[in-house]
Amino acid sequence: MSPILESIGSVKGFGWGAFAALLPSFESIATATGTGSNSTLTLSSIPQTYKHLQIRYISRDTSAITNPAGIWIDLNNDTAANYTQHYLIGNGSAASASGNSAASTAGSPQLSRATACGGMAANIFGAGIIDIFDYSSTTKNKTIRAFTGTDFNTASTTAEVGLFSSVWLNSGSGVSTIRFYFPTGGNFATGSTFALYGIKGA
């Protein structure tokens, strides 16, 4: 196949085949789904054979709250103050940002306003992508990055998007369990889905 760039002097281009070989591959590992009665969703027994992890989710909290709410996430069932986090949330007209070094009163980092709630219009779900880098390392702290979004109503006249980052201050253990739950104490509505993928490559 023709190269993307032709060689000019000492500058060389890669062909499409070489470029594609550099792209990471994703493999489905597990899926956790809400039933309306489970207060936590857990992805466990995660194999340590990938470079990074990615979770793609849609979520709705059964609590009768009329605004988007947060999702707590902890690794290896660690709920102590062993996380740091930052977030930036915007709705198209205003933005807010914050961070802390002992993430939330429960210790776990919170994806703020990342899920729809039962007091909002029916069939609205929050959605997002969560990456956990170097999850199997026993020499590095684990970095969590997330991009989320939630509509306020079916007309989609108001919506929020959020960017989040967190670090789990544990360099000695790989991540084998990921748990999600709500600070509201609500349950995961039917249709809530957290799909886990392993990322191979760089």
Backbone as CSV, one residue per row, in Angstrom:
resi,resn,N_x,N_y,N_z,CA_x,CA_y,CA_z,C_x,C_y,C_z
1,MET,0.854,-1.197,0.000,0.000,0.000,0.000,0.883,1.239,0.000
2,SER,0.435,2.293,-0.642,1.241,3.505,-0.771,1.523,4.115,0.587
3,PRO,2.707,4.679,0.772,3.016,5.333,2.051,2.227,6.612,2.208
4,ILE,2.049,7.026,3.468,1.368,8.276,3.760,2.193,9.453,3.261
5,LEU,3.487,9.395,3.486,4.405,10.443,3.041,5.539,9.807,2.250
6,GLU,5.990,10.454,1.231,7.140,9.973,0.490,8.417,10.376,1.214
7,SER,9.465,9.631,1.000,10.751,9.960,1.599,11.334,11.185,0.920
8,ILE,11.772,12.149,1.711,12.421,13.347,1.198,13.716,13.513,1.976
9,GLY,14.838,13.273,1.325,16.106,13.322,2.015,16.152,12.228,3.070
10,SER,16.413,12.626,4.306,16.489,11.650,5.399,15.157,11.474,6.117
11,VAL,14.101,12.161,5.639,12.793,12.063,6.279,12.004,10.954,5.617
12,LYS,11.489,10.041,6.400,10.774,8.898,5.858,9.345,8.868,6.392
13,GLY,8.411,8.420,5.562,7.021,8.282,5.984,6.671,6.829,6.207
14,PHE,5.582,6.600,6.923,5.108,5.258,7.188,3.975,4.924,6.228
15,GLY,3.922,3.689,5.802,2.776,3.217,5.040,1.595,2.999,5.953
16,TRP,0.423,2.818,5.347,-0.792,2.603,6.151,-0.663,1.358,7.019
17,GLY,-0.021,0.318,6.463,0.122,-0.912,7.241,0.939,-0.698,8.497
18,ALA,2.040,0.029,8.382,2.870,0.303,9.550,2.129,1.177,10.538
19,PHE,1.356,2.140,10.031,0.591,3.034,10.913,-0.449,2.252,11.692
20,ALA,-1.156,1.366,11.010,-2.196,0.581,11.681,-1.608,-0.314,12.743
21,ALA,-0.393,-0.806,12.522,0.229,-1.700,13.490,0.544,-0.994,14.789
22,LEU,0.659,0.339,14.751,0.967,1.095,15.955,-0.265,1.377,16.807
23,LEU,-1.459,1.166,16.246,-2.674,1.468,16.981,-2.951,0.390,18.020
24,PRO,-3.386,0.769,19.238,-3.703,-0.234,20.250,-4.977,-0.984,19.882
25,SER,-5.101,-2.211,20.366,-6.304,-3.004,20.130,-7.085,-3.145,21.425
26,PHE,-8.409,-3.219,21.303,-9.302,-3.327,22.449,-9.918,-4.725,22.475
27,GLU,-9.991,-5.310,23.666,-10.645,-6.602,23.829,-11.673,-6.509,24.951
28,SER,-12.878,-7.024,24.691,-13.920,-7.025,25.704,-13.558,-7.989,26.828
29,ILE,-13.672,-7.515,28.087,-13.350,-8.348,29.244,-14.615,-8.752,29.997
30,ALA,-15.453,-7.762,30.357,-16.631,-8.065,31.169,-17.611,-6.910,31.092
31,THR,-18.863,-7.175,31.479,-19.905,-6.156,31.525,-20.706,-6.322,32.807
32,ALA,-20.984,-5.206,33.486,-21.853,-5.197,34.669,-23.078,-4.360,34.349
33,THR,-24.274,-4.870,34.661,-25.513,-4.183,34.305,-26.398,-3.970,35.524
34,GLY,-27.135,-2.867,35.509,-28.044,-2.552,36.598,-29.389,-3.237,36.433
35,THR,-30.022,-3.536,37.575,-31.338,-4.190,37.579,-32.388,-3.358,38.307
36,GLY,-31.970,-2.208,38.853,-32.873,-1.388,39.645,-32.801,-1.669,41.127
37,SER,-32.143,-2.772,41.508,-32.068,-3.142,42.926,-30.649,-3.271,43.440
38,ASN,-29.650,-3.071,42.582,-28.260,-3.204,43.041,-27.646,-1.822,43.287
39,SER,-27.115,-1.635,44.479,-26.529,-0.348,44.860,-25.089,-0.212,44.400
40,THR,-24.462,-1.305,43.994,-23.098,-1.273,43.474,-23.031,-2.113,42.205
41,LEU,-22.112,-1.758,41.337,-21.759,-2.581,40.189,-20.256,-2.819,40.257
42,THR,-19.851,-4.077,40.116,-18.452,-4.431,40.303,-17.926,-5.212,39.107
43,LEU,-16.750,-4.812,38.653,-15.996,-5.551,37.639,-14.815,-6.187,38.366
44,SER,-14.784,-7.509,38.441,-13.779,-8.188,39.264,-13.021,-9.237,38.469
45,SER,-12.015,-9.818,39.120,-11.151,-10.833,38.496,-10.589,-10.344,37.165
46,ILE,-10.143,-9.095,37.159,-9.622,-8.488,35.931,-8.245,-9.073,35.615
47,PRO,-8.065,-9.654,34.444,-6.745,-10.207,34.092,-5.693,-9.105,34.001
48,GLN,-4.467,-9.471,34.341,-3.375,-8.497,34.378,-2.530,-8.541,33.103
49,THR,-3.139,-8.828,31.983,-2.409,-9.077,30.742,-2.499,-7.936,29.737
50,TYR,-3.089,-6.806,30.123,-3.243,-5.678,29.209,-2.370,-4.508,29.664
51,LYS,-2.237,-3.521,28.796,-1.467,-2.320,29.131,-2.325,-1.345,29.935
52,HIS,-3.542,-1.080,29.447,-4.467,-0.155,30.106,-5.868,-0.750,30.083
53,LEU,-6.789,-0.102,30.813,-8.196,-0.497,30.819,-9.063,0.673,30.364
54,GLN,-10.198,0.348,29.747,-11.196,1.365,29.429,-12.590,0.848,29.788
55,ILE,-13.392,1.724,30.409,-14.778,1.411,30.733,-15.676,2.371,29.977
56,ARG,-16.653,1.851,29.265,-17.652,2.666,28.570,-18.987,2.417,29.261
57,TYR,-19.641,3.481,29.697,-20.828,3.263,30.518,-21.989,4.162,30.118
58,ILE,-23.201,3.699,30.459,-24.384,4.538,30.564,-24.975,4.262,31.932
59,SER,-25.528,5.284,32.601,-25.922,5.110,33.992,-27.099,5.994,34.369
60,ARG,-27.980,5.439,35.216,-29.090,6.193,35.794,-29.248,5.761,37.240
61,ASP,-29.330,6.738,38.135,-29.500,6.541,39.575,-30.999,6.557,39.884
62,THR,-31.474,5.584,40.680,-32.901,5.518,40.996,-33.349,6.577,41.993
63,SER,-32.410,7.310,42.610,-32.776,8.337,43.584,-33.642,9.410,42.931
64,ALA,-34.599,9.950,43.696,-35.552,10.935,43.165,-34.955,12.328,43.125
65,ILE,-33.771,12.450,42.550,-33.069,13.725,42.416,-33.352,14.276,41.027
66,THR,-33.528,15.585,40.917,-33.940,16.194,39.656,-32.774,16.719,38.822
67,ASN,-31.545,16.528,39.283,-30.354,16.948,38.549,-29.394,15.765,38.404
68,PRO,-28.429,15.836,37.499,-27.401,14.794,37.437,-26.653,14.684,38.765
69,ALA,-26.234,13.492,39.092,-25.517,13.234,40.340,-24.173,12.587,40.028
70,GLY,-23.435,12.238,41.082,-22.094,11.690,40.910,-22.067,10.180,40.971
71,ILE,-20.943,9.634,40.525,-20.655,8.207,40.650,-19.328,8.062,41.375
72,TRP,-19.321,7.288,42.464,-18.062,6.973,43.122,-17.435,5.755,42.466
73,ILE,-16.123,5.759,42.419,-15.371,4.631,41.867,-14.233,4.302,42.816
74,ASP,-14.071,3.024,43.144,-12.884,2.648,43.916,-12.227,1.426,43.295
75,LEU,-10.946,1.282,43.562,-10.124,0.219,42.995,-9.723,-0.752,44.089
76,ASN,-9.862,-2.038,43.807,-9.511,-3.099,44.767,-10.197,-2.900,46.117
77,ASN,-11.430,-2.350,46.087,-12.239,-2.126,47.292,-11.571,-1.191,48.297
78,ASP,-10.677,-0.333,47.828,-10.014,0.643,48.688,-10.891,1.894,48.779
79,THR,-11.501,2.125,49.934,-12.337,3.307,50.154,-11.676,4.302,51.098
80,ALA,-10.392,4.104,51.401,-9.662,5.058,52.233,-9.252,6.259,51.390
81,ALA,-8.748,7.290,52.041,-8.376,8.535,51.361,-7.028,8.378,50.659
82,ASN,-6.981,7.446,49.714,-5.751,7.158,48.984,-5.834,7.585,47.523
83,TYR,-6.678,8.597,47.261,-6.872,9.083,45.903,-6.745,10.611,45.881
84,THR,-6.299,11.128,44.768,-6.414,12.565,44.493,-7.295,12.730,43.261
85,GLN,-7.901,13.901,43.078,-8.732,14.086,41.891,-8.877,15.551,41.513
86,HIS,-9.203,15.771,40.241,-9.520,17.088,39.698,-10.695,16.928,38.755
87,TYR,-11.498,17.976,38.611,-12.569,17.911,37.624,-12.869,19.285,37.053
88,LEU,-13.427,19.254,35.839,-13.894,20.445,35.143,-15.240,20.107,34.526
89,ILE,-16.284,20.887,34.864,-17.638,20.642,34.374,-18.144,21.888,33.674
90,GLY,-18.781,21.725,32.508,-19.333,22.867,31.789,-20.672,22.523,31.171
91,ASN,-21.510,23.553,30.973,-22.834,23.338,30.362,-23.066,24.223,29.141
92,GLY,-22.019,24.813,28.597,-22.152,25.661,27.434,-22.213,27.138,27.757
93,SER,-22.575,27.473,29.005,-22.630,28.879,29.395,-21.826,29.165,30.661
94,ALA,-21.530,28.135,31.440,-20.757,28.303,32.669,-19.934,27.054,32.918
95,ALA,-18.845,27.228,33.649,-17.974,26.098,33.967,-17.530,26.193,35.421
96,SER,-17.235,25.041,36.014,-16.711,24.994,37.377,-15.612,23.957,37.438
97,ALA,-14.682,24.161,38.361,-13.558,23.243,38.492,-13.160,23.142,39.956
98,SER,-12.608,22.008,40.331,-12.156,21.820,41.702,-11.224,20.622,41.745
99,GLY,-10.660,20.371,42.914,-9.801,19.214,43.123,-9.540,19.027,44.595
100,ASN,-9.106,17.846,44.958,-8.731,17.603,46.350,-7.748,16.451,46.431
101,SER,-7.099,16.351,47.572,-6.070,15.338,47.746,-6.545,14.132,48.532
102,ALA,-7.701,14.216,49.162,-8.295,13.079,49.871,-9.727,12.980,49.375
103,ALA,-9.876,12.337,48.224,-11.081,12.473,47.414,-12.347,12.022,48.139
104,SER,-13.173,12.961,48.478,-14.502,12.777,49.068,-14.435,12.212,50.472
105,THR,-15.543,12.323,51.178,-15.599,11.850,52.561,-15.491,10.339,52.636
106,ALA,-15.841,9.646,51.547,-15.732,8.187,51.543,-14.350,7.720,51.105
107,GLY,-13.507,8.657,50.714,-12.181,8.297,50.244,-12.114,8.090,48.754
108,SER,-13.157,7.529,48.158,-13.143,7.222,46.732,-13.308,8.474,45.894
109,PRO,-12.690,8.527,44.710,-12.899,9.670,43.826,-14.311,9.648,43.256
110,GLN,-14.871,10.824,43.032,-16.230,10.925,42.523,-16.243,11.551,41.131
111,LEU,-16.892,10.879,40.187,-17.186,11.474,38.893,-18.415,12.340,39.090
112,SER,-18.215,13.618,39.362,-19.303,14.508,39.734,-20.303,14.675,38.597
113,ARG,-21.598,14.606,38.931,-22.691,14.863,37.994,-22.552,14.044,36.721
114,ALA,-22.186,12.768,36.893,-21.907,11.898,35.749,-23.038,10.939,35.436
115,THR,-24.137,10.981,36.219,-25.246,10.068,35.980,-26.568,10.814,36.039
116,ALA,-27.544,10.375,35.250,-28.906,10.892,35.377,-29.561,10.268,36.607
117,CYS,-30.637,10.866,37.098,-31.301,10.399,38.311,-32.797,10.195,38.081
118,GLY,-33.430,9.489,39.022,-34.822,9.105,38.896,-35.804,10.247,38.888
119,GLY,-35.409,11.420,39.429,-36.290,12.568,39.416,-36.263,13.346,38.116
120,MET,-35.388,12.950,37.218,-35.309,13.578,35.900,-36.270,12.863,34.943
121,ALA,-36.395,13.371,33.728,-37.285,12.755,32.745,-36.901,11.299,32.513
122,ALA,-37.895,10.483,32.200,-37.660,9.051,31.985,-36.714,8.822,30.813
123,ASN,-35.970,7.733,30.917,-35.118,7.247,29.822,-33.904,8.119,29.536
124,ILE,-33.558,9.038,30.437,-32.312,9.796,30.305,-31.223,9.093,31.111
125,PHE,-30.085,8.883,30.495,-28.943,8.249,31.141,-27.719,9.141,30.990
126,GLY,-26.858,9.123,31.986,-25.537,9.706,31.825,-24.667,8.723,31.050
127,ALA,-23.621,9.236,30.409,-22.732,8.377,29.628,-21.298,8.856,29.784
128,GLY,-20.354,7.946,29.622,-18.969,8.360,29.741,-17.985,7.272,29.362
129,ILE,-16.735,7.680,29.272,-15.608,6.785,29.011,-14.583,7.008,30.111
130,ILE,-14.150,5.922,30.735,-13.193,5.980,31.841,-11.962,5.159,31.448
131,ASP,-10.788,5.765,31.518,-9.538,5.061,31.242,-8.753,4.895,32.535
132,ILE,-8.158,3.725,32.716,-7.254,3.470,33.847,-5.924,3.037,33.247
133,PHE,-4.909,3.870,33.437,-3.618,3.658,32.785,-2.672,2.837,33.663
134,ASP,-1.901,1.981,33.000,-0.880,1.161,33.691,-1.486,0.420,34.880
135,TYR,-2.695,-0.090,34.695,-3.466,-0.675,35.796,-2.785,-1.887,36.426
136,SER,-1.967,-2.621,35.665,-1.352,-3.837,36.186,0.033,-3.600,36.776
137,SER,0.502,-2.361,36.738,1.850,-2.062,37.220,1.956,-2.252,38.735
138,THR,3.088,-2.786,39.172,3.378,-2.888,40.600,4.467,-1.910,41.016
139,THR,4.732,-0.925,40.139,5.731,0.105,40.461,5.184,1.515,40.265
140,LYS,3.984,1.666,39.704,3.415,2.986,39.421,2.088,3.167,40.138
141,ASN,1.805,4.415,40.550,0.445,4.753,40.956,-0.466,4.685,39.730
142,LYS,-1.766,4.474,39.952,-2.692,4.264,38.840,-3.469,5.545,38.544
143,THR,-3.459,5.986,37.287,-4.147,7.203,36.863,-5.496,6.850,36.248
144,ILE,-6.541,7.565,36.686,-7.894,7.419,36.141,-8.240,8.704,35.395
145,ARG,-8.771,8.556,34.178,-9.218,9.703,33.398,-10.622,9.410,32.882
146,ALA,-11.509,10.410,32.952,-12.883,10.173,32.498,-13.427,11.380,31.749
147,PHE,-14.282,11.087,30.776,-15.035,12.097,30.033,-16.502,11.688,30.100
148,THR,-17.357,12.554,30.646,-18.752,12.187,30.895,-19.698,13.250,30.345
149,GLY,-20.969,12.888,30.225,-21.985,13.838,29.782,-23.368,13.391,30.203
150,THR,-24.242,14.356,30.500,-25.614,14.062,30.911,-26.546,15.168,30.438
151,ASP,-27.665,14.781,29.826,-28.734,15.732,29.513,-29.612,15.926,30.738
152,PHE,-30.265,17.103,30.837,-31.193,17.353,31.931,-32.615,16.932,31.576
153,ASN,-32.959,16.945,30.288,-34.321,16.610,29.902,-34.334,16.045,28.495
154,THR,-35.482,15.514,28.092,-35.572,14.850,26.797,-35.435,15.817,25.637
155,ALA,-35.712,17.092,25.862,-35.549,18.084,24.800,-34.090,18.475,24.608
156,SER,-33.237,18.064,25.546,-31.794,18.331,25.479,-31.483,19.823,25.428
157,THR,-32.304,20.626,26.094,-32.034,22.063,26.105,-30.938,22.421,27.092
158,THR,-30.666,21.552,28.041,-29.588,21.767,28.999,-28.819,20.467,29.174
159,ALA,-27.518,20.547,29.102,-26.686,19.362,29.258,-25.356,19.771,29.866
160,GLU,-24.678,18.804,30.458,-23.364,19.052,31.048,-22.369,18.030,30.517
161,VAL,-21.118,18.455,30.400,-20.023,17.535,30.122,-18.967,17.735,31.200
162,GLY,-18.239,16.686,31.500,-17.227,16.768,32.539,-15.937,16.065,32.147
163,LEU,-14.822,16.616,32.595,-13.506,15.998,32.467,-12.971,15.754,33.867
164,PHE,-12.490,14.535,34.109,-12.047,14.155,35.443,-10.711,13.443,35.366
165,SER,-9.888,13.634,36.390,-8.665,12.855,36.524,-8.473,12.518,37.993
166,SER,-7.895,11.352,38.232,-7.660,10.909,39.603,-6.428,10.011,39.615
167,VAL,-5.776,9.936,40.765,-4.642,9.033,40.946,-4.902,8.171,42.178
168,TRP,-4.779,6.872,42.006,-4.832,5.949,43.142,-3.409,5.780,43.638
169,LEU,-3.170,6.199,44.864,-1.817,6.223,45.420,-1.433,4.852,45.956
170,ASN,-1.332,3.918,45.030,-0.918,2.555,45.352,-0.051,2.053,44.208
171,SER,1.236,2.010,44.446,2.161,1.588,43.397,2.512,0.110,43.488
172,GLY,2.013,-0.577,44.513,2.438,-1.957,44.742,1.488,-3.016,44.247
173,SER,0.278,-2.623,43.819,-0.724,-3.616,43.428,-1.341,-3.274,42.083
174,GLY,-1.583,-4.298,41.266,-2.352,-4.116,40.052,-3.832,-4.031,40.382
175,VAL,-4.615,-3.462,39.479,-6.050,-3.309,39.684,-6.751,-4.588,39.247
176,SER,-7.392,-5.269,40.188,-8.119,-6.498,39.874,-9.621,-6.343,40.049
177,THR,-10.058,-5.266,40.735,-11.482,-5.034,40.980,-11.786,-3.551,40.846
178,ILE,-12.867,-3.222,40.138,-13.343,-1.843,40.005,-14.795,-1.826,40.462
179,ARG,-15.126,-0.938,41.392,-16.488,-0.880,41.934,-17.072,0.508,41.726
180,PHE,-18.349,0.554,41.343,-19.081,1.805,41.142,-20.281,1.846,42.083
181,TYR,-20.546,3.031,42.652,-21.733,3.201,43.494,-22.043,4.686,43.597
182,PHE,-23.201,5.004,44.157,-23.683,6.377,44.174,-23.550,7.006,45.570
183,PRO,-23.087,8.251,45.656,-23.086,8.950,46.950,-24.494,9.216,47.463
184,THR,-25.502,9.158,46.585,-26.893,9.366,47.007,-27.454,8.164,47.749
185,GLY,-26.800,7.003,47.622,-27.334,5.774,48.200,-28.339,5.086,47.295
186,GLY,-28.541,5.602,46.078,-29.488,5.015,45.149,-28.956,3.767,44.478
187,ASN,-29.829,3.142,43.670,-29.468,1.936,42.934,-29.248,2.250,41.459
188,PHE,-28.620,1.315,40.768,-28.428,1.452,39.331,-29.691,0.999,38.612
189,ALA,-30.295,1.920,37.882,-31.539,1.620,37.171,-31.308,0.577,36.087
190,THR,-32.377,-0.143,35.759,-32.311,-1.092,34.653,-31.862,-0.370,33.383
191,GLY,-30.930,-0.945,32.694,-30.354,-0.325,31.504,-28.977,0.258,31.743
192,SER,-28.628,0.484,33.008,-27.272,0.954,33.318,-26.271,-0.144,32.947
193,THR,-25.218,0.236,32.255,-24.253,-0.754,31.780,-22.841,-0.197,31.877
194,PHE,-21.936,-0.987,32.437,-20.518,-0.650,32.506,-19.751,-1.769,31.794
195,ALA,-19.192,-1.451,30.626,-18.487,-2.432,29.811,-16.985,-2.202,29.918
196,LEU,-16.249,-3.241,30.282,-14.808,-3.153,30.520,-14.045,-3.728,29.332
197,TYR,-13.029,-2.972,28.884,-12.180,-3.398,27.788,-10.715,-3.354,28.210
198,GLY,-9.947,-4.305,27.729,-8.508,-4.274,27.912,-7.848,-3.702,26.675
199,ILE,-6.827,-2.862,26.878,-6.124,-2.219,25.781,-4.727,-2.823,25.673
200,LYS,-4.428,-3.380,24.521,-3.101,-3.897,24.268,-2.292,-2.859,23.509
201,GLY,-0.988,-2.952,23.592,-0.131,-2.033,22.872,0.294,-0.869,23.732
202,ALA,0.902,0.158,23.101,1.474,1.289,23.819,0.380,2.169,24.392
